[in-house]
């Protein structure tokens, strides 16, 4: 069954007022539109456009609860003693300003943290609650805008030291003390993980010395940018200092990889990877969880000890997720069973793309299809539907596969089984 779904974009303050509307051919609301959620997450479940298809259920959450076998398939409902659930959440994300520095727990960490906070009697909706559920939240982001900027994972300590030294050179003698203290902490003669753990703990611990460091580093970074002698890391300080003045995450950003994705490139952010999206429009696909541990650049709850417990401090290269390609079809497959994303370019479903039969996606469970350009016919084993720009469909697993015919840009989310 092809079930048309939709949702209202979430109006987080950092969202763009135009990007999602322009992508999907809709009228802008006039407010920030940060994320369009397509899935069955209880915080913002997708709306079913024609409830008559689903026995009167008006949202995906309601339908799955009423008839999990029809919605998710017999295999999904028999796989666990826990209630059946859609394992992923598909989003369109539009960042006009930087998001918070954050990381997500592993499955084991999420289960332990969820049980611990339940035992402590912390309400699920409490602002100081870290674990809203017992699931991990790996995620990927695929750039749709010409460029998409992000921070992701720790970079080699030597590169951070070089940027701090540049800031020292730009600061008057009277202001060098806090920068030299950061240099001292980064130059500790031990392994990189211990250096980074200590530096992050100190920065997020706050206090007068860190407050002074943020102010001095921000001034020095602006001086370097104005003189044309800056690096990407130093430019990031200026960007973040303008958005979140005084936040220790401004300086913590020096320890992280700064990446600019080109349209069509993707990142994969596994458990423990500290990251922040800075600007751009993209398709985001993640495990269906709401477990976020924040480290700064936000007015929301920051739990430094818990963040330090889940972070992976090993410096790593930028975590690009490279696709498997078959003509104009690209499959982005991470190392988790929760999700895989298939991107179908315009004409991939025509004779010039995937052959006379059109592009085909094999279903390993329930799918969500989003169209961002053109129109196409979607054909499964049992039924068919026409999808146009700005529309999305939930596809039940009994369709077995989706054959695409037409000239459309489509994104298809499925489990990665």
N, C-alpha and C positions, 0 to 999 in steps of 0.2 A: 504494500500500500504506500502511495505517495501522499503525505499529509502536509499541507501548506502550513508553515509556522512563521511567526513574526515576533517582534518585541519592540519596546521603546528604549532608545539609547539611554544609558546611565549618565547623569549630569554632573559627574565629578568636576571640580573646579579646573583641573588641568586639561580638560578636554577641548578639542577644537569646536568652534561653532559652525563650521562648514564642511569639514573633510568627509565625514561619514555620509552626510546628505548628498554631497557632490558625487561620491563614489557610487551610491545606490540610486541616484536619480530621484531623490526625495526633496521636499521643501524643508529647509532648516527650521528648527524649532525656535531659534533666537537665543537659546541657552547653550552652555557647553554640552557637547555630545561626545563623551569619552569612550564608551564601550557599548557595543551592541552584542548582547549575549544570546547565543543560539544553543539551547540545550535544556537540561532538566535540573539545573542547580536550584535548590529551593529558595535561594536569596533573590533570584530573578528569573523564574522559569519562562521559557518561550510560550507564547500564546498560540493556540490552535485556531487558525482562521475559520475553519468550518467544523464546529464541534459535532455536527451530525455524523462525521466520519468516525468519531471516536466515542460513540455512545453518550454524547453530551459532555464529555470531559473538555474543559476549556483551556487547560495548560498541559504541557508534557508531563509535569510532575503528577497531576491528577490522573492522566491516562495510564501512566506506568503503574501507579498504585492500584488502579481499578483492574487493569488487564495487562499484567507484565509479560505474559506469553505472547500476546499479539504485538505489543510494542517492541519488546526486546528479543523475543525468540525463546524457545524452550531451553536451548543450551545455556543462555545467560541466566535464566531463572533457576536452573538446576545446579549451576556451578558453585554456589555458596549457600550456606545456611542463613546468611544475612539477607535482608530485603534486596530485591533486584534493583539495579540502578544503571543509568547511562554513565559509562566510565570516563567520559570526556566532556569538555565544554569548548565550543567554538566561539570566537569573538572577532569583531572588527574593532580595532583599537586606534584612536586618534589622539595623539599627545601634542598639545600646543605648548606645554610647559613640562618640566621634569617631574617624573613620578618618584615615589619614595625609594630609598635604598632598601632592598629586601632580599630575603632568602626563604626557601621552603624546606620543610623537613623530609626525611626519608619515610617510608611506610612504617618502619619500626619506631622511629622517633615520634611520628604522628600518633600512633596508637598509644605509646607510653605517655605522651604529653596530654592527650585527650582524656585518658583514664585518670591521670594525676590531677588535672584541673577539675574533673567531675568529682573526684573524691574530696577535693578542697572546697566544693560547693560553689564554685565560680559560675554564675549564670552564663549560658551560651551567648547571650547578647551583651555581656558586660564589656565595656571598652578596654579593660585590662586582660581580656581573655585572648590567649595566643592560639589555642587549638579549638577550632569550631567543629571539627570532625576528626575521624580516625584514619584519614587518607593522606597520601603524599600528593605533591603538586608539581611534578616536572612540567615544563612548558616549552613551546617553541614560538618564535615570531618570524613571520615572512613579510618582508618589506613590500608595500604597494606604492608608496610615494617614491619620488625620484631618489631620495636618500632617507635613511632612518637611523637616528643616532642613539647609542646606548652605552652603558657601562656594564661590563660582564666579567666577573671572576678576577682574581688577583694576578697582577703582572709581575715580572721579575723585580726583585727588590732594587737591583742596581738602577733600573729605569726610574723608579720612584725617587731614589736618592739624587739622581741627576737633575730631576725637576725641582726638588727641594733646594739643591745647591743654586740653581738658577734664581730661585726666589730669594735666597740669602743674598746673592749678588745684587739683587734689585732693591733690597731694603736698606734704609739708613742704619748706621751702626747701632743706634739706640734701640732699633726694632728687631735686631737679629736674634736675641736670646730665645724666644719661643721657637723660631725656625731651627736654631741650632740644637734645641732640645729634641725636636723631631728627628733631625739628622742623627743625633746620638742614639736614639732608640732604633733607628733603622740600620745603624752600623754595628749593632751588637754582633759579636763573632759567634754565631750559632746558626742552626739551619733556618731556612727561609720561613718555614711554617711557624716556628717559635717567634721569630722576629715579627711576622705579620700578626700573629695572635696578640702579642704584647702591645704592638702599636695600635691595633684596632681597639683593644680593651681600654687603653689609655685615652684615645681620642673620644670614644663614646662614653667614657666615664665622666667627661665634662669637667667643670671646675674652672677657676680663674685662669689657670695657665692655658688650658685648651681654648677658652673664650678669647684670650689674647692672641693665641696662635691663629685662630680663624680670622680675626680682624687683620692681623699683620699679613698673613698669606694672601688675603683678598686684595689688600692694597698693593702688595708687591706684584701679584698676578696682573692687576690692571695696568701697572706701570710697564710690565713686560709686553702686554698686548698692545698698549699705546705706542711702544717703541718699535713694534714689528718684530720683536725677538721672543717669540713664545712658541710653546709646543702645544699639542692637542690637550695634554694634561693641564697645562696652565690656562688655556682657553676655557676648559671645563670649569675650573675654579671660578672664573669670572661669571660664567653662565649660572652656576649654582648659587653663588653669592648674591646675585641679583634676585634670584627666585626665593632663596631661603637664607637671608642674612643672619650670620651668627651661628648657623647650624654646624656641628662638627662633621657632618657628612660632606661639607664643602671640601675639607682637607682630606678626609678619608678617600675621596675620589681619586687622589693622586696615586693610590695603591692599586687601582683597578685598570683593566684594559678598557680603552676608549675605542669604540668601533663605529664606523659609518657604513651601514649596509647600502648597497645599490638595490634598486627595484628588482625583485625576484630572488634576492639572497635571504638566507635564513640563519637564525641562531637557535641552538638548543640549550636550555638551561636546566640541568638536572638538580636533584636535591643538593643543598648546601652551597650552590653557586650564588654569590652575592651579586646583585644586578640592579640597574635602574634604567628605564627607558627615558630618553631625554626629549626627543621630538620625532614626529613622523606618523605615517599611517601604515597600518599593517594588519594582516590576519594572524590572530593568535590562537593556538590550540594547546590545551592543557588537560591534565587530569582534573576531574570534577571535584575540587576541594577548595576550601576557603582558608587554608592554613598559611598565614603570612607572618613572618617574623621581620620586623622593620628595624633598620639601623640608623635612620635619619632622613632628612629632607621631607619631613612630614609632621603635622601637628598630632598625628595619631600615636597610639601607645608604642613605646619602644622598651623592650625588655632585653637589656644588654647581656646579662648572663645566659639567657636562653638562646639568644642569637649566636653568641660565641660557642655554645654547645653544638649547634647544628652546622655551623659554617665549615666549609672545606678550605683550608688555608694554603694548600699547595698552589704555587703559581702555575698557570696553564695558558696555552695559546687561546686566542679568541675561539669560542666554541661554535664555529660554523657547522651547520647541518647541510651537507651536500646531497642533492637529490639523485635518485635513480631516474634516468631519462629514457623515454621511448618516444621519439619524434617530439611532438609538442606537449606531451604528457610528462609531468614530473611528480615523483613520489618521494615525499620527505618522511623518512622512517627512523624514528629515534629508537633507543634501546629499552623501551618500556612497552608493556602490552596494552596500555590504556588508549593510545591513539596513533594514527598515521594520517598524513594529509596528502591528498592527491590534487595537484593543480593542473587544470586543463585549459590550454590557451585557445584563443579564438581560432576557428577552423580545424581544431584537432578532431572535432566530430564530423568533419566533412571529408570528401574524397582526398583533399590535400593533406589531411592530418593523420587519421588513424585507419585509413583505408575505406573501402566501400561500406563496411559494416559499422563505421563510426567508432569513436573512442569507447572503451569499456573499462569499468571499474568493478572488480570482484568484491562482493561484500563479505566481510568476516564478522557480521553482526549489524546492528542498526547504524544507519548513516545519516549525515546531515549534508545537504547540498546547498551552497550559496552561489548565486549568479551575480557577478559584478559588471558584466558587459554582454550586450547582445541577447540572444534567445536560443533555446535548444529544446528538442524533444528528448525526454528521459524515458527509457523503456526498460522495464524489469521483466521477470518471468511471469508475473501475474497482472501487472497493470502498467499504465504509462501516465505521464504528465508533461505539460509544457511549462518551462521555467523562463522567466524574463529577468532583465536587470533589476536588482533590488529585491528579488524574491528568494525565499529559502524553503526547502522541503525536508521533512523528516521521512526517511525511507525505512520501512520495516525489513528485517533480515530475510523474510520469505521471498523477497524479490530476487535474492541470490546474486544479482549483478545489476549494474546500471549501464545501458548503452546510450551514448550521447550522440545525437545527430543535430547539427546546426552550427552556427557561428557564435559561440559564447565563451566567455571566461568564467570558469566554474572552479569552486573549491569544494572538495568532498572529504569529510571527516568520517573515519571508521575506526573501530578497534584495531589494534596491531597484533593480530593473532595469526 
